[in-house]
C-alpha cells in the first residue's frame, strides 16, 4: 500500500448507539452475569455467540473433557472470522476508521483505513495469497514489522482459511526455522527490512538465513517497507506490490470454516523443550476475543483504542486485530518504540490521535518512569478514559505512577491477567464497572472459573489464601492443542492437577476475593513481558564449544521485571571472561534472538545438585537475587562446597 495516499479525510461521523451490545454496564450486572455464567455456562455463552454472523448455527454449545483434553465449542457452527471483523460492519461502519497506523518516525505520514478500505486491502492480499498457491489449512509464517500489511496479512490468511503463525520480528533465523519446520509452513510473508527506533534491521536477510534449514516453504511474499534491494530467489520470492498489480478483483469470498477449525498457531515457551505451537480455533476464539475486549475496555463507538503490543505476541493478535475489529472499534498500531525519538513518544501519539483506551506493558511504564516526568507532563492526555496493563505483574509503584501521571487519577487501570493459551483476558477489572486495587488483576470475568490449589492439588477454599492458579471449567478462547503434539498439551496444562487447566502461575486471593498474580511457579522467565523457558536458553548457551553445562534462572530486574542470570561451567578455566561472555551472548542471540540475552553470566566450577543429579534452582535463584542469607539445608547436595564458591562469585 502506498503510504500517505490513503489518508481518509471526511470520515463520516457515526450515528450509532454509543453503548456496545452485550456489555456489562454496572457492578450489579457483573455479579448477575458471573452467576449465570457458572450456573448455566452454555446459555451464557450461546447468548453472546448469537451476536455474530454465522453461516450455519452450532448444534451444541460445548463438549469437554479435561483429561484428554478435548474441548469443543459451538459444534458444527460455520463461519469466517473476517466476515465478522469486516463484512458485517460495512453497512453500519463502512466509513468508520478501522485501523490507524502510526509510523516509527513521527515525521512520516500516518495511515488511516476505514472498514471499507481495510476490507478491500484484506481481500486483495487474500487474492495474492491464493494466486501464489495458498489454500485452506495451509500454514503460513508471518515475520514482519508493525506495518499495516502485517494486520492485513493476518486477516488475509484467515479469509482464505490458511492458518497463520506469526513470529515476532525480533526472533533469530534459527528460531524462525524451528517454527516454520514444526508447522511445515508452505509460505512466509515478510518485508525487506524494519525500523525500530533509530535502527533499521534487514528482515528479509534473516528469513533467507532461516530458509537454509527449511524444506517446506515454496513461496515468500515480500512487502516493501524500507525500499531496500534484497535477495529475491527466482520462482520462490515475490514482491507484494508486484503481485498486487496482478489481482484486479477487489473482493475475495471468505472461506467457510468450522468453529473448531484452526485459526492460528502461536509459539510460546514453556518450562521444557522447544517452544510449542499453541493452537486456537475459529469460533471460540472469535467469541472470546470480542467479548473480553468490549467488557474489559468498555469501548464506546467513537473511541480510539490503542494497544502498544507487537502483533508477534498474543496481545497483538487478540487486542490489536481480532478483538477490536470484531467489536467494530477503531484500533491503532504503532511501528516504533516508546523511547524514540524521545521518552514522550507514547504520550505524543495519544494526543495526536485522541486515544481513549491505552493498553501497554509494565516494562514500558517502568522504562518511562525511569526518565523525566516532564516527558509525560508536557502532553495533555485528556482524551484518555481507560488504561490497561498486561504481560507481567505490575508493581505498585509503577501502577501509582501510571495512575497519577498518565491517567491523571481519573482513568481506571485494567490490570489484565491472561496467557497465550487462554486466547483472551481472564482476570481483570472491567473499566469503571468493577473495583480496582493497585497491582491486583482483581476478579475473574464472567465465564471464567479460577481456583487456587495447594501442592497436593486440593482446591483451596475461602479468602486470604495463596496457591497455584488453575481454571476448572472451559472457556471458548482456550487452547485446543499444541500443534503436532497433543500429548505435550495434555502434559503441560492438564496433567499436573487432575481435571483442571494449570496456568503455571502462582496467585493470592485476598480477603475480598480479589486475585493478585505473583508470577510463574515453573521454569519460565518473564523478561519484559516475554516468556522464555530456562531449558531453551540453557540449550542455546550449551552450543558454545567451551561450555560444558549451564543453569539459567530469573532475578528481579528494575525495568524488565525479570532478568536472565546464567551460571556456566566451562571445560577449562576461562582466561578472558569478557570475551567468552560476549560469545555466549552471541550464541543466545543466534539461537533465539536479542530479546533473550542473559544479563549476567557467572562462571562456576559446579552447580548445586541433589544426589539424583537435579539442579537446585532455588539456591541459584536466591544467589541471583542477592539473598544468600537463607539458602536452606545444603548438606544433602552432591557437593555442598560449590554453594560457597557460587556465593562468593555472585554478580
Ligand atoms: C504473566 C500475555 C501478572 C503470567 C498475555 C502469565 C501476568 C504470562 C499478567 C503469560 C498480569 C500476564 N499480571 N502476570 N496482568 N499478564 N502475566 O503468554 O505469568 O505472553 O502466565 O501472555 O504472563 O504470558 P503470555
Boltz pocket constraint, residues with backbone or C-beta under 6 A from the ligand:
constraints:
  - pocket:
      binder: B
      contacts: [[A, 268], [A, 313], [A, 314], [A, 315], [A, 389], [A, 390], [A, 391], [A, 392], [A, 393], [A, 394], [A, 415], [A, 416], [A, 417], [A, 418], [A, 419], [A, 420], [A, 421], [A, 427], [A, 441], [A, 503], [A, 504], [A, 505], [A, 517], [A, 518], [A, 519], [A, 520], [A, 526], [A, 529], [A, 530], [A, 531]]
      max_distance: 6.0
